[in-house]
Amino acid sequence: MKKNPMNYTLLCDFYELTMANGYFQTGMADQICYFDVFFRTVPDGGGFAIAAGLEQVIEYIENLRFDEEDIDFLRSKGTFSEDFLSYLKGFRFTGDIWAVPEGTPIFPGEPFMTVRAPAIEAQYIETYLLLTLNHQSLIATKSNRIVRAADGRPVSEFGSRRAQGTDGAVLGARAAYIAGCVGTACTLADQMYGSPAGGTMAHSWVQMFPDEYTAFKTYCELYPHSATLLVDTYNVLKSGVPNAIRAFKEVLLPQGITKCAIRLDSGDLTYLSRKARKMLDAAGLTECSIVASNSLDEYIIRDLLLQGAQIDSFGVGERLITSKSEPVFGGVYKLAAVEDKQGNIIPKIKVSENAAKITNPHFKKVYRIFENETGKAMADLICVHDEVIDPSKPLELFDPEATWKRKTVTDFTAVELLVPIFQGGKLVYQSPSITEMRAYCAAQIDLQWDEVKRFENPHNYYVDLSQKLWDIKHELLKQAGHI
């Protein structure tokens, strides 16, 4: 597939460079650090989010290098030492990265990516990692809400013209497909990432012809096996649907083609779809589908179906591609530990008066705990990196915010979520195809309880700390004078 050749090395906050220069000047360039990527709140008040964007992080890491033009630009700022600029000429990422596979449901507070690398390297990649993971995870999360609202009816992403920039359109379409959309209107997203592109016609096509019927008939003749006619340019029920029926009967049925569609893009979609369905069925076009578009989101789609709308599939644009209702994901990149010269891991914690902003220290791993009886996920458990869960033994889980709330579970399966991506700067992960990511995402969401998938007041899925990690965190808070 086509790749984006643009050099994104300087797509960083300027303070990444001033800190890197500072680390270099003070002899801290090789200090091994651990950073976690996590988020604090699920967009739209949902029960979970969906991780996406890892493949673009991989491409960025593999192509991360400063060319002469970059070095000359940085020299022109008058901020950086010549020794540091010389160091940047040979800069490569040499560290380790762990991450959850794309399409994994994720929850607030848990790392869905961890970076272990020398200080300059670990610090420098912060901006690009966050912008990539935040954007695609946001769109994947929103898209999946819309897909679930459609209750099995196909949803296509139609948002390119309202997206916030080129990457917003192309990578947004990619994330939407992973999260369950059947395709996109964006041709470049298909070429680059394999999200299937498709489409129908614009109102201008209908207006270009002497009359609506001629426009429809011509389109059916050109595209007999993918004829979807836009029926609301003039009047849906008085001309649009009747002219579509006539074109289908005169062009498609003589060829034995019975699969076709009409699209509604305005008006009362419930009323119009029900009337159109009766007209199509009466004409013997029972296999003709009805597609709806026009500023849809998960709530409108849900209400349309509750009202009995006869809609077979949806095209969703601006409110999906921009996540209009909540356009910021809010993932953060926080230091969790450093290594001393002997290789000992020293946990670090960020303390805040806002309890939600207090970080979980140390180099960690995340387990997802599944009930064997139902196969459903019951909780995630954040542990210190050297802890191993033995499913043959009872496991005690407790709420880290209310430690007296404890539960012992047996007959469970524990699955590590974070998998190795880079080791020693070498890529050790094979990205699945986008269709495999999409299937994986759907399967993982099926493992969540329906209560977690509610749009309003979803069940609070438990993200717990191991006793060992909680004790470490508690001790660091005491040392900081916070408790």
Summary of the structure (lengths in Angstrom):
residues: 483
radius of gyration: 26.3
end to end distance: 54.0
largest distance: 81.9
contacts: 1611
relative contact order: 0.15
helix: 39%
strand: 21%
